[in-house]
Amino acid sequence: MKPFKILLTITALSFFITTTAQETITNESVVQMVELGFDDYMIMDKINTSDVKFDASIAALGDLKKAGVSSEVISLIMEKSKQNTKSKTGIYFVNEDGEDKLIQPAVFSGNNSNRVAQVLVSGLINSKEKARLPNTVSNNVIRTTQPEFTFKFNPATTEVDNLQTNQGSQAGLLNWWFRVASNPNEFVLVKLKVREKQNLREVITGKSNWLSSNEGIDPKLSIRFDIEEIEGNVFKVTPTTLEPGEYCFIYQGQVPQGRQNQSVFDFSIQ
């Protein structure tokens, strides 16, 4: 056997050993198989027998086409991507092991207000409503200042109706935010203030004085993020560079009847 063919065979074997261990096929994996000379049948068989994590955005599909991936394989990638959108709704980030981790909602442990001080000075200062989370550090640790998040929604009308009329329904128990909302614009990203002595994190959720009252997050405190639609009801969310600290996404849309918006999706940048 010629040296080049031996090298190609060794490379192919190494690829299959690696992908078997990882159990996940990505856009990059497909391009690598094309570059190694695998035919469409082999590539499609590998996709159909493996876990996959595909980016089916227009830009990503264009990159696949430029890399020589056939239309048949690209069609399969798009189909598999649609199947991925049916997985559990919520907000995901990539952990240190390269795996998608779901951010579980964290429940506020209590609220704090300085209304007493406002009364003492005849309403000349703002009364601030503060929601608090226990502990000074989130369980969701991200070790990059430029994180990317994936938002997965499933806005089904029948499920929204169930939320409003049947508090005991299964739909009402599972991440209702992502069945009521349809895109990340209904959330805001804010930085939490850490209170070391009290072992908690807090955020201002409203202000009031003798003239007016404002509920919700002050727009000045919200952190900008870019949104890219991936496929179906799946979006990639990329905030501006975040300095180390504690953060959370907070739902700011309409809350269904019978539900309370007492939770946030918190994470730590380290």
Secondary structure, 3 states (H helix, E strand, C coil): CCHHHHHHHHHHHHHHHHHHHHCEEEHHHHHHHHHCCCCHHHHHHHHHCCEEECCCCHHHHHHHHHCCCCHHHHHHHHHHHHHHCCCCCEEEEECCCCCEEECCCEECCEEEECHHHHHHCCCCCCEEEEEEEECCCCCCEECCCCCCEEEECCCCHHHHHHHHHCCCCHHHHCCCHHHHCCCHHHEEEEEEEEECCCCEEEEEEEEECCCCEEECCCHHHECCEEEEEEECCEEEEEECCCCCEEEEEEECCCCCCCCCCCEEEEEEEC
